Amino acid sequence: AIVDCDCMKIRRCVQKMESSGLREVIRDWTFDAYKDAENWQTTIKQGAMAYADNVDGWLLFCGQSGSGKTHLCTAVCRHLLLAGKEVLYMPWRLDIRELKGKSKDLAAQAEALKKYQKVPILYIDDLFKTGRDASGSCNPTAADVNLAFDIINYRYTKRLTTIISTERSPAELVDIDEAIGGRIVEMAQGHTYCIEKKNGRNYRLRGVVSV
């Protein structure tokens, strides 16, 4: 039997990292690099590490912007990639825009959806993150919801590992669409971390001096 040498295994791992879409951040956003100075940070870091070591169901990080949700989800993906798993990163706002751009060709749109539906491990970053429309609303459009359902429902029925970060709470996900929110909450039972929105929890704003 032919056995892969160590260099071949490393090469394949690097290729998987590059094809995952996380190439630019995966070296920096590690578990060690996540600073858990406060108890809530230690809780979510330990939860992410435990999930990475024993993937069971889905992983959901939601709530406060700038709290490190994307950092920890990326660290989980890094751990899984190093273990030889196939992972795909889906930056929601960018990729959903591309999918909606194919709406005039439904066959092409359905084909484009397949990579998100069928990949063994999918990481959706900032699910339902939208800019404000002309009326000032930040709600996702019907097209956003329909495409999200196509992805989430397929992965739900096939029990495919899915990692999600979002600023929406579980209740807000259900409000947006009960079928989508219900499936996510069910699959992420025991692996849902909702960071309460509080002043001081957005690390991007730390160091700002008001004068």
N, C-alpha and C positions, 0 to 999 in steps of 0.2 A: 504494500500500500504506500501511496505517496503522502508524505507528511510535510506540511508547510514549515519552512524555517521561520525563526523568530523575526527576521527582517521582512519577510512576506506578510506576517501577521501585523507588524507595525505599519507597513505600507497600506494594507487594507484598512486599518483603523484610521489612518490619516485621510484616506480617500472618503471614508464614511463621514468623518468630521467635516470635510470640505463640502460634500454633497448635502449635508444636513442643513446648511444655511447659517450655521453658527460659527463659521471660521474666524470671524473678526473678534469675537468676544470670548470664545471658549477657553482661551489660555488665562484670561484675567478673572473671569467670574467663576471662581472655585469655591468650595466650602470653606477652605482656609482663609480666603480673602474676604469672606462675609464677617463683618465685625458685630459680635453679639454682646454689646455693652449693657443692654437692658434685658430684663427677664423675658419680655415678649419676643425679642429677637432670638434669644436662646431657644425658646419653645418652637418657633417656626423653623429654625436651622436644624434642630434635632429631628423635627418631623420630616423635613426634606431628606436628611441623611438616612433616616430609617426607611423611608419609602424607596430611596435609591438602592439600598441593600436588599430589599425584599419587595419588589413591585407586586402590588396586589390591588386591582381596581384602578381607579383614576386618581389623579392628584389635582386639587383645586386650591390656588392661592388667590384671594380676593381682598378688596378693600383699599386701604390707604395708598395713594400714589407716592412713589419714592421711598417705599418701605423695604425694598429689596426683593419684591416678588419675582421679577424677571431674573435677577441675579441667582436666586436659589433654584428656580426652575431650570436655568441654564446649567447650574452646577449638577443637578440631577441628570440632565441630558448628557453632560460630559462624562459622568460616572458610567452611564449606560453605553455610551459610544466606546469608552475604553474597555468595556466588557464585551465588545463586539456586536452590540445591538444596532439595528437600523433605526435612525431617528430623523424626523423631518421637522424643521422649524417653520411655523406659519406666522409671520408678523401680520396680524389681522387686518389692519387698515390698508396696508399695501397689497396684500394678496387678494382681499375681498374686492378691492377696486379692479384688479385685473380680471377676476372672475366675472364681475358684473359687466365688464367691457365686452364680454363674449355673449351677452344676452340676445343679440340678433342672430346668433348661430347656436341654437340649443344643443346640437350634437357636439360642437366644439367645446361648449361649456361643460357638458356632461363628461367629456373626455378629460378636460382639465381638472375636474373635481376628483377624478379617480385617485390621483396621487395623494390627496389629503384623506380620502376615504380608506385606502387600502394599505398605507404604510404601517408597518408593525407598531411604531411609536410615533405619535404626533404631538408636537408642542404648539399650542395656540397661544400666542402672546397678545395680551390686551384685547381679549374677546369683547366685541361690541363697543370698542373705543371709537367714537365718532366726533367730528367737529360739529359746531353749532350750525344749524341751517338758517335760512332767512328769518324764520320765526323765533330763533333763539333756542330751539329744541336740540337736545343731544341724543334723542332716541334713534335707534337704528331704523333703517328703512325696511319696507316689506321685502325688498330684494335681499337685504342683509340677513334677515330672519330666515327666509326660504333657503338660502345657500347654507347658513349655519345648520339648519335642520337636516339638510341633505348629508352634511358631513357628520354631525353628531349622531344622528339616527343610525347611519350605516355602521359607525364604530360601536355604537351601543349594541346593536343586534349581533355584531361579530365579536363583541367583547375584546376590542383592540385597545391597547394601552393608550391613554390620552392624558396629557398634562396641560392644564389651563391656568393662565393668569388673567385677571380681570379686575377692574375697579368696581364692578358691580357686585353687590352682595348676593348670596343665594336667593333671597327673597326677591331682589330686583331682577335676577335672571328669570325667575318664574313669572314675574310680572310682564317681562318682555315677551316671553312665550312659554306657556306652561309645559308644553311637550319637551322643549329644549332644556329648560331649567330643571324639570323633574328628572330627566335622564342624567344630567350632569350631577345633580345632588345625590341621586341613588348610587351612581357608579363611584362617586368620591366619598362615600360614607367611611368615616374613620381616617380620611386623608384630606379633610377640608380645613383650611386655615384662613379665617376671615379677620384681617387686621383692622381694628376699629380706627376710624378717621379722627386723629387728634393732632393738635399743634405740636410740632417738634418731631413728628414721625416721618416727615419727608426729608430724607438726608440731602436731597438736592438743594434745599433751602438753608441748610446749616451753614453758619459762617456769614450769613447776610446781616449787615449792620444797618439799622434804621437811624437816620439822622434828621 
